[in-house]
Amino acid sequence: MKMNRLGTSELLVGEIGLGCMSLGTEERKAVAIIHEALDRGVNLLDTADLYDSGCNEEIVGQAIKGRRGSVVLATKVGNRRIPGQSGWAWDASKAYILSAVKESMRRLGTDYIDLYQLHGGTIEDPIDETIEAFKQLKREGAIRAYGISSIRPNVIREYVARSSIVSVMNPHSIVDRRAEETVLPLLKDNGISVIARGPLASGAIAANREPVKGVSDYELEELIRLREQLQALTSEERSLTQLAIRYSLSDPAVAAAVPGASSREQLLQNLAAADVPELSEAEVQAIRSVSKANRYALHR
């Protein structure tokens, strides 16, 4: 699998990682999927303390026992459960981050995290305090690098200007091209890598799956029509799934895509994208000609 460096860090990641959120809570099945991914060359595993209330981190921790050195482990922080309250509260304070990282490491069964990501962020956050928390964790050796997972251009710009983030996790797919307007060029110009999440839009543009509802900016009939148009660009060697993942990887700012998988079959379809040719510029333009150049409406 092609390896790419995350920003200015020493982290080298395979261009296709595994988004662990969709693994589910059945430990044996989830661990088997992770092991298969690692056996087939995946080294980037992305999880978060939020997923299944920490259970996802625990499953990932079980799966990487004895294999920690070959894994680039990414997790996230910022969503806090407050005793006595339902749901989650947002907390980007230094105190909370320094506390939460210990719990993530405990669940993951590790004494360091390769990539620690702020799981969202708002322009009203104490951003300098948040950055100081990540810098302190890096100095202490608890994390190797830090980034953010955000869909907000105004927040991304602040971290680009004020921090040493090495990556931004951002949705980038054929049906969600918002990042192409400003985010991808900004990050490329500043040597910061993109980790593309949602390259298959929760299966909406995956092979062997029929959408039953629309996605953002696409009503169901529009989505079905788009799939038909994209099908003309596939071949026996490159399915719709692989076409979609290769599109997410086509921008030079993108270091890795992290599609999710809830079955071995889905995982193998995703990983096959590493073995098909990269899209030509003509193919990229053909995809753009039939899809929408969505734009961010908020947080600009």
Order of alpha helices (4+ residues) and beta strands (2+ residues): beta-beta-beta-alpha-beta-alpha-beta-beta-beta-alpha-beta-alpha-beta-alpha-beta-alpha-beta-alpha-alpha-beta-alpha-alpha
